[in-house]
Amino acid sequence: MLKKLKIRLVILIIVTTILQVTLIPYISLHNVKPDLFYGLFALLILQFSNIQTILLAFIIGFLKDLFANNLFGLEIISLLIPALILPFIVKKTDINNPLVRFIILFISSLLAFFTLLTSIAVIEKSPEVINIYFMKILESSLYTAIISFVLYYFLKLFIPKKTEQYELF
């Protein structure tokens, strides 16, 4: 079962990479593009535990760093921060409620985008970067959350949520 899950995750990351490179440039709205990697990561936060989420954040962040920019490690950090914070929120909420699930997806993508932008502003020593791109972060987070909300049902078929067993006596 665990081997099947690993194979499914690898296939899912490959499909996400292909979709991000081929489809996303065509569905951008006014130069605002969703980030399927952040969306995939937000969906995986809903499916997996803390340790697994941190490991997935590192893997997805590493893959994004290979293709994204010349500041290696920023994408990893931008996914590790939500991976450390959001699983605690997910445990305390009802993720079966679609509105709550959408809010969690929005918050996770917003937190990832904001962490990335803040890291870039600190490294380049230019805090005005945050002011310039703040609206674009909000728009991209909302667009990513909408796409992720739709993709949640496909992911649920592809990777079933781990169920917990309780003892009766």
N, C-alpha and C positions, 0 to 999 in steps of 0.2 A: 504494500500500500504506500509506504513512504517513497519507494523508488518511482512509482507511478506519479506521485505528487511532484517529485523533483523533475521528472520528464515533462509534466504538464506545465510547470513553472518556466522551464527553459523554453518550451514552445511558445508560451504566452509572452515572454520577454522578446523573443525573436519576432513574433507577430506584431507586437507593440512597436518595435524598432522599424519594421517595414512600413507599418501604417503611419508612423510619425514622419518618416522620410518621404513617403509617396503621397499620402492622402491629405495630410494636414495643410500643406501650402495651398491646396485648392479650397479648403473650407474656412480660410481665415476671413474674419470680418473686420474691415478697416484696419488692417495690419495688426490685429489681435489674434493670436494663435493659441489654441489650447495645447497644453503639454501632456501628452498621453502617458508619459512616464510618471509625472506627478499624480495623474489620475489613477494609473495602475497601482501606484504605491498607496494612495488613499484607500483604494478598494481592498488592498491586501491588509491594511490596518484593521479593516472590519472583519477579516477572515482569520487572522493568525494571532498568536500570543506575542508577548513583549519581546522575548529573545529572538523568535523567528522574524519579527518585524524589524528589529535592529539589523539582523543579518541581511534581510532583503533590502533594507535601506542602503547598506554598504554596497551590495552587489549592483543595484540599480543606479546608485550614485556614481559608482566606478565606471559603469558603462556610459552614463551621461557625460562624465568627465573625459572619457576617451574621444567623444565626438563634439563636445559643446564648446569649450573655450580653452585658452592657454593658461588659465589659473587653475591648475590641477588641485583637486580636493574640495573646491567650493560646492560642487553638486553633492558630494558625499555629506558635507556638513548641512547643506540645505535639506537633506532628507533625514539625517540623523536627529535633528532637533524635533521634528514632528514625531519621529519614531520613539523618542523618549517621553514625549508629553501626551500624545493622543491616545495610546492604548488605555491609559487610566480613565480618560473621559469616555471611551467606548465601553469599558466595563460597567460604568455607572449609568449608561443611557440605554434606551430601547432602540436598537438599530433596526428593528423590524418596522418601525414607523418611518414612512418615506420622507417626511419632513425632517426628522431628526437625522436620518441618513444623509440627506442632501446638505444639511448644515455642517455635519462632520466632514463631508467631502469638500465643502467650500472652505472650512477652517483649515483643513490639512493642506490644501493647495495654496491658500493664502499665506499660511505660515511658511511653507517651503519657498514660495516666491519671495516673501519678505526677508527670510533668512539669507537667501542667495543675494538679493540686492543689498542688504546691509553688509554682508561680507565683502562684496565688491566695493562698496563705498568706503569701508575701513581700509582695505588693501590699497585702493587708489587714492586714499586721503582726500576724498571729495564728497562731503555730506550732501551737496546739492543734487547728487544722483538720485537720492531717495525722493526728493521733491519733484524731480523731472518725471520719474517713472512710476509714481505712486498710483495714478489713475490707470495706467497700463497694467499694473499688478492686480488691481481690483477687477478689471475687465477680464484679464487672462484667468484669474482664479475662478470667476463666475463661469466663464466659458468652459474651463476644465471641469468644474463641478457638474455642469449640465451634461457634458459628454460622459463623464464618469458615472453619473446617475443612470444614464441609459445603458451603459456598458455593464453595470452591476448585475443585471439579470443574465447577461451572457456569461459573466464570470462565475456566477452562482451555479450555472449548469456545468461549467468547465472544471471548477475547483469547489467541491462541496465544503461547507463549513464543518469544522470539527465539532462533534457533539460531545457533551459531557455526560458521564454516567453517574447516577446517584444510587446509593444503596438504600434499600427500603428498611432494612433492620440494622 
